[in-house]
Amino acid sequence: MNEFKITLKQQLRLLANAFIVPFLLTIFVLYFNLITFFIIIPFLVFFIIDTLPTILLHINYFRENKNCILIIDKEKGVLSFNKKGKDTINKISDISCLCTIKSTVYNSGKHSFGQYRFCKIVFVDSTEITVTCLMVYDIENTLKYLLDVQPINRSKLFCFVD
């Protein structure tokens, strides 16, 4: 039986890249006492095109899976999802598709928000469960293995959960 939920470690793992460059730039500026217009502008541009989208995605994913628990019992062939105190139990064999949505800049190392991705588990009765990377880090491979379903991959620049 495998249980997944949002953890602090997982959140820090994803947020770290968004704050490493601004942190190092701030230390550099303060150490060399370089607070000038020419340093502040690049910092603000970087914040707007990288750090801010990452923070917004993180908040979106946190709201989607806050206090959620995903339990996959491969032996019994059952998937259980608890969201806001409401339990949903489905058979793994009832999964019609596993749709993975990841950023077009996924793992490029150029943008911090590129690491954020989510999966929609769609069942034959058209119900669906959204699982974000805040719950399961290697979401594509983990769910593919545990559910024995080949994912359908889609990509967007910013992967906000609808």
C-alpha positions, 0 to 999 in steps of 0.5 A: 500500500502506498500513501501520498500527501503534501509534505514540507520536504516535497514543497521545499524541494520544488520551491528551492530553485525559485529562491536560490538565484534571488538569494545569491543575487541578494547576498552578492549585492549586499556583500559588495554594497552594489545597490544600484538601479542596474542591479535592481532592474535585472532582479525584478525582471528575474522575479517577474518571469521566474519566481512569481510564476513559481509561487503562483503555481505552488499556491495553486497546487497547494490549494488543490491538494491541501489535506488530501491523501492518495492511497494506492493499494496495488494488491487489492486493486483499489485507489482511495482519495480523501479530499476535504474529508470526503473519501472516494474509492475506485478500482484501479481497473476502472481507470480510463486514462491517466493524463499528465500535464507538464510544462513545455520547459519541464526539466530544462533548468531554465525556469523554476516553474518548469518542475511543476506538473500534475496528473488527472486520473479519469475513471470510466464513470467520468469522475476524475482525481487531480494529483499534483507534484506536491503529493508525488514527486516523480508523478509520471513514473510513480503513477504509471508503475503503481496504476499500470496505466500508460499516461497521456502526456500534454504540455503547457507553459504554465500548468495551472490546475483548472 
